[in-house]
Amino acid sequence: MTARTLNLDDALYQYLLDVSLRETPLLKRLRDETQAMPMARWQVAPEQGQFLALLVKLIGAKRLLEVGTFTGYSALCMAAALPQGGSLICCDIPGDYNAIARRYWQEAGLAERIDLRLAPALETLAMLDQPEAFDLIFIDADKSNYPNYLEHALRLLRVGGLAVFDNTLWSGRVLEENPESADTRAIQALNRALKNDVRVDLSLLPLGDGLTLCRKR
C-alpha cells in the first residue's frame, strides 16, 4: 500500500508496457518512424494513446477534436476507438509530417473519419461555430496558448465532455519559480487556474509528461 503515486524507474515502466500495452503493429511502426525524426519528443507515449482510446469508449464519444496532431499517433488511437459514424477534426500547421499522418490513417482504413485542418489552431477553433458539439478534445499543441485553448474547449464541449491537456507536468519545469520560457509560464498558469475553475471537474494524472482531464460541468 502507498499513500502517493509511485515513481516509475525503467524496469517498472517496461513492466507497465509489457502487461498492459495493446499497441497494434501499425501503431508500433508509426511510433518507430516518428522516433527517428528530429521532433520525436512531440509524440505521445503509447500508453497515453491507449488511454485516450479508452476515454473515447468510456464516455461514448462520437465527435472528437484534437489540437496538435504531428504524425498522427494519438489521432489514430482515438479514431480507431470511435463508433461507426464518429468523426475527428485535427488541428495542426503545415509540415512534412502531415503526409506521414495521412499515410498511416489511410493504411488503417480510418482516413474518412479524420478531417485534418492545416492552419494556426486558434484560427481553426475560432471558425468552429459548433458550440457544445464535441465529446472530447485532446490538446497537445503550442503550450503558450494552453489558457486560450481551454476557453475554446469549454465553448465547444458538451456538458459532460472532456478536455484533455498533455504535458501539464512539463518534465518538472512547472516547479520553476521564475521561468524564462513562455511555454512553462503558460502551463503553470493553466494548472493554477484549473485548480479553482468551477466550470470543470478535474484530475491531473502522472501519465506520460502529465495529463490533465477536465470534465465540463
BELMOMO-V965893 format. One record per helix or strand of 3 or more residues. SS is the DSSP state (helix for helix, strand for strand). FROM is the first residue (numbers start at 1). TO is the last residue. If there is no record, write none. Layout:
ss-><SS/SS>
from-><FROM/FROM>
to-><TO/TO>
This chain:
ss-><helix/helix/helix/helix/strand/helix/strand/helix/helix/strand/helix/strand/helix/strand/helix/helix/strand/strand>
from-><10/25/40/46/63/73/87/97/111/114/121/134/143/157/170/182/200/211>
to-><20/35/42/58/67/81/92/107/113/118/127/139/156/166/175/195/205/216>
